[in-house]
Amino acid sequence: MSTQYDPLVRDYGYLRGYDYPIVIPDGTTVRDKNFSQEAPGTEAIIQGSGLVFEFCNLTNVLVNPAWTLVATNTMQVRVDGDDVYRVYPDGHEELISGGPQ
């Protein structure tokens, strides 16, 4: 199953598996939307071509290199209890929050 993109919906964050991918039409400019997901590398958005994301949150979303990103967060993170790790493309992780107090 999938979800059709609706420009009036601001928050697509933390979708359940049967809700994504979100289908965004070719050539769409997406502005001020939250698509953040729980797990790094989630294929939450599918599209044809020419997508532009402006001022969006794509945390843990698998980003297509053909997209144009303007002031958009694309960080990949993993949460383990109180610890938050940044996940890099090569798979290594860096603790960015939490850890020993």
Secondary structure by P-SEA (a helix, b strand, c coil): cccccccccccccccccccccccccccccccccccccccccccccccccbbbbcccccccccccccccccccccccccccccbbbbbcccccccccccccc
